[in-house]
Amino acid sequence: MPEYVIHDRTQAAQHAAAVEATLAVPEIGPWLGKTYAAIAQTLGEQGIAPAGPPFARYHQLDGGRFRVEAGFPVDAAITPAGEVRPSALPAGTIAVTVHIGPYDAMAPAYAAITSWIQARGGEPAGDPWETYFSDPGEQPDPATWRTEIAQPYRSAGR
């Protein structure tokens, strides 16, 4: 199992432009690609540049499905257009690690974050998200993909 370096950070809420869907795991990858393209087009039409790399936030549902929110951080709220709507990544304390490798091998990183939070007497507080620093279209070797995993949490007694 890879070793993950985990740290925490406190962040302000981050405006985002996003699209949401309910998907099974095999549907997520293809959906993300077309969704990021649609959001980028909408941002371009509104004269807005992304304020960082794309992200996806995951809420696990029953039956192996996820409610997925995918988007880009932006500096101010956008005007809704089609499926693209304003959203935000939450303010608060988050546990963070970086996974290097294919997306389907991230389970140990999530387990490491959960263990790190619990070892400090905390508990997850909301849905995690992934920030994608690698573009599979430009970097075809999955072994080199860099993904930051962020899990909001609260300390004991909060």
C-alpha positions in Angstrom: 0.0 0.0 0.0 1.4 3.4 -0.9 2.2 5.8 2.0 0.2 9.0 2.0 1.4 12.2 3.5 -1.7 13.9 5.0 -2.0 17.4 6.3 -4.8 19.7 7.2 -5.6 23.1 6.0 -8.3 25.7 6.7 -9.9 27.2 3.7 -12.5 29.9 2.9 -15.5 28.9 0.7 -14.5 28.7 -2.9 -16.9 29.8 -5.7 -17.3 27.2 -8.4 -19.1 26.5 -11.7 -20.5 23.0 -11.6 -22.8 20.3 -13.0 -24.3 17.5 -10.9 -25.5 14.0 -11.9 -26.2 10.7 -10.3 -24.0 8.0 -11.8 -22.6 4.5 -11.5 -18.9 4.2 -11.2 -18.3 3.1 -14.9 -20.2 6.2 -16.0 -18.2 8.7 -14.1 -15.0 9.0 -16.3 -16.8 9.6 -19.6 -19.3 12.0 -17.9 -16.4 14.0 -16.3 -14.7 14.6 -19.7 -17.8 16.0 -21.4 -18.9 17.9 -18.3 -15.6 19.7 -17.9 -15.7 20.7 -21.6 -19.3 22.0 -21.2 -18.4 24.0 -18.1 -15.2 25.4 -19.8 -17.4 26.5 -22.8 -19.9 28.2 -20.5 -17.2 30.0 -18.6 -15.7 31.2 -21.9 -19.0 32.5 -23.0 -19.3 34.4 -19.7 -15.8 35.8 -20.0 -14.7 33.9 -16.8 -11.4 32.0 -16.4 -11.2 29.0 -14.0 -9.4 29.9 -10.8 -7.8 26.4 -10.6 -7.9 22.8 -11.9 -11.1 20.8 -12.2 -12.6 19.0 -9.2 -15.3 16.4 -8.6 -17.1 16.0 -5.3 -18.7 12.6 -4.5 -21.6 11.6 -2.3 -22.1 7.9 -2.1 -25.6 6.6 -2.6 -27.1 3.1 -2.3 -26.6 0.6 -5.0 -23.0 1.6 -6.0 -24.1 5.0 -7.3 -22.8 8.4 -6.6 -24.1 11.9 -6.7 -21.2 13.7 -8.5 -20.7 17.4 -8.7 -18.0 18.3 -11.1 -16.6 21.7 -11.9 -14.0 24.4 -11.8 -13.2 26.9 -9.0 -14.0 30.5 -10.1 -13.4 33.9 -8.4 -17.1 34.9 -8.3 -20.5 33.3 -8.7 -21.4 32.6 -12.3 -24.7 33.1 -14.1 -26.5 29.7 -14.5 -26.5 28.4 -18.1 -28.0 25.1 -19.1 -26.8 22.5 -16.6 -24.0 24.7 -15.4 -24.8 26.4 -12.1 -23.0 28.3 -9.4 -21.7 26.2 -6.5 -19.0 26.4 -3.9 -16.5 24.2 -2.2 -17.0 24.5 1.6 -15.2 26.6 4.1 -13.6 24.9 7.0 -10.9 22.4 8.0 -10.0 19.7 5.5 -7.6 16.8 5.5 -5.6 16.6 2.3 -3.4 14.1 0.5 -2.1 13.6 -3.0 -2.6 10.3 -4.9 -0.2 9.5 -7.7 -1.6 6.9 -10.1 -4.8 5.7 -11.7 -8.1 6.9 -10.4 -9.3 3.3 -9.7 -6.5 2.9 -7.2 -7.4 5.7 -4.8 -9.2 3.7 -2.1 -6.1 3.4 0.0 -5.7 7.2 0.0 -9.3 7.7 1.2 -8.7 5.1 3.9 -5.5 6.9 5.0 -7.3 10.2 5.3 -10.1 8.6 7.3 -7.6 6.9 9.7 -5.7 10.2 10.0 -8.9 12.1 11.0 -10.0 9.5 13.5 -6.5 9.2 15.1 -6.9 12.9 15.9 -10.3 12.4 17.4 -12.2 13.9 14.5 -14.8 12.8 12.1 -15.6 13.5 8.4 -17.9 16.5 8.0 -19.3 16.5 4.5 -18.5 15.0 1.1 -14.9 14.6 -0.1 -13.7 16.0 -3.4 -10.8 15.3 -5.8 -8.8 18.0 -7.6 -7.3 16.7 -10.9 -3.8 18.1 -11.6 -3.3 15.8 -14.6 -5.2 15.8 -17.8 -5.4 12.2 -19.1 -5.7 13.5 -22.7 -2.3 15.2 -22.4 -0.8 12.7 -19.9 -1.9 9.2 -21.1 0.1 7.2 -18.5 -2.2 6.7 -15.5 0.8 5.9 -13.3 1.8 9.6 -13.5 -1.6 11.2 -12.7 -1.7 13.5 -9.7 -5.0 13.9 -7.8 -5.5 15.8 -4.5 -8.1 14.3 -2.2 -9.8 16.6 0.3 -12.0 15.5 3.1 -13.7 18.2 5.3 -13.7 17.2 9.0 -14.5 18.4 12.4 -12.5 17.9 15.6 -13.9 16.2 18.6 -16.2 18.4 20.6 -17.2 20.6 17.7 
